[in-house]
Amino acid sequence: MTDTYMQEQAEALAAKLKLNDGKTGYVEATADGFAVYTRRKWPGKQITSWDGLPVEWHENVGTNKAANR
């Protein structure tokens, strides 16, 4: 279970990546960083760390997974 601070950081990262429409992907706070799930290959440079913690990328995930259903 992640704490409120980590959840807020995950939401801030999602907002920065514009992944808050509920369709293209989402960010999940994990025990040791953040996991980003996107439906498509990420255009441009991936963020490798956020708030000093590593970011793990998962591209081309299924629609349901990208919408976090």
WOMO-V308463 format. One record per pair of residues at least 6 apart in sequence whose C-alpha atoms are under 8 Angstrom apart, sorted by the first residue. I is the first residue (numbers start at 1). GAP is how many residues later the second one is. D is the distance in whole Angstrom. If there is no record, write none. Layout:
# WOMO-V308463
i=I gap=GAP d=D
i=I gap=GAP d=D
This chain:
# WOMO-V308463
i=1 gap=30 d=8
i=2 gap=27 d=7
i=2 gap=28 d=7
i=2 gap=29 d=7
i=6 gap=23 d=6
i=7 gap=21 d=8
i=7 gap=22 d=6
i=9 gap=20 d=8
i=9 gap=42 d=7
i=10 gap=17 d=6
i=10 gap=18 d=6
i=10 gap=19 d=6
i=10 gap=24 d=7
i=11 gap=16 d=7
i=13 gap=14 d=7
i=13 gap=37 d=7
i=14 gap=6 d=6
i=14 gap=12 d=6
i=14 gap=13 d=6
i=19 gap=6 d=5
i=19 gap=7 d=5
i=19 gap=8 d=8
i=20 gap=6 d=7
i=22 gap=44 d=8
i=22 gap=45 d=5
i=22 gap=46 d=8
i=23 gap=40 d=7
i=23 gap=43 d=6
i=23 gap=44 d=5
i=24 gap=14 d=6
i=24 gap=15 d=6
i=24 gap=16 d=8
i=24 gap=39 d=8
i=24 gap=42 d=6
i=24 gap=43 d=7
i=25 gap=11 d=7
i=25 gap=12 d=5
i=25 gap=13 d=4
i=25 gap=14 d=6
i=25 gap=40 d=8
i=25 gap=41 d=4
i=25 gap=42 d=6
i=25 gap=43 d=8
i=26 gap=10 d=6
i=26 gap=11 d=5
i=26 gap=12 d=7
i=26 gap=40 d=6
i=26 gap=41 d=7
i=26 gap=42 d=7
i=27 gap=7 d=7
i=27 gap=8 d=6
i=27 gap=9 d=4
i=27 gap=10 d=6
i=28 gap=6 d=6
i=28 gap=7 d=5
i=28 gap=8 d=6
i=29 gap=6 d=6
i=32 gap=21 d=7
i=32 gap=22 d=7
i=33 gap=20 d=5
i=33 gap=21 d=5
i=33 gap=22 d=6
i=33 gap=23 d=8
i=34 gap=16 d=8
i=34 gap=19 d=7
i=34 gap=20 d=6
i=34 gap=21 d=5
i=34 gap=22 d=6
i=35 gap=20 d=6
i=35 gap=21 d=5
i=35 gap=22 d=6
i=35 gap=23 d=7
i=36 gap=19 d=7
i=36 gap=20 d=6
i=36 gap=21 d=5
i=36 gap=22 d=6
i=37 gap=20 d=6
i=37 gap=21 d=5
i=37 gap=22 d=6
i=37 gap=23 d=8
i=37 gap=24 d=7
i=37 gap=28 d=8
i=37 gap=29 d=6
i=38 gap=20 d=6
i=38 gap=21 d=5
i=38 gap=22 d=6
i=38 gap=23 d=6
i=38 gap=28 d=6
i=39 gap=20 d=6
i=39 gap=21 d=5
i=39 gap=22 d=5
i=39 gap=23 d=6
i=39 gap=24 d=6
i=39 gap=27 d=6
i=40 gap=19 d=6
i=40 gap=20 d=5
i=40 gap=21 d=7
i=41 gap=18 d=5
i=41 gap=19 d=6
i=42 gap=17 d=7
i=47 gap=8 d=7
i=48 gap=6 d=6
i=48 gap=7 d=5
i=48 gap=8 d=7
i=49 gap=6 d=5
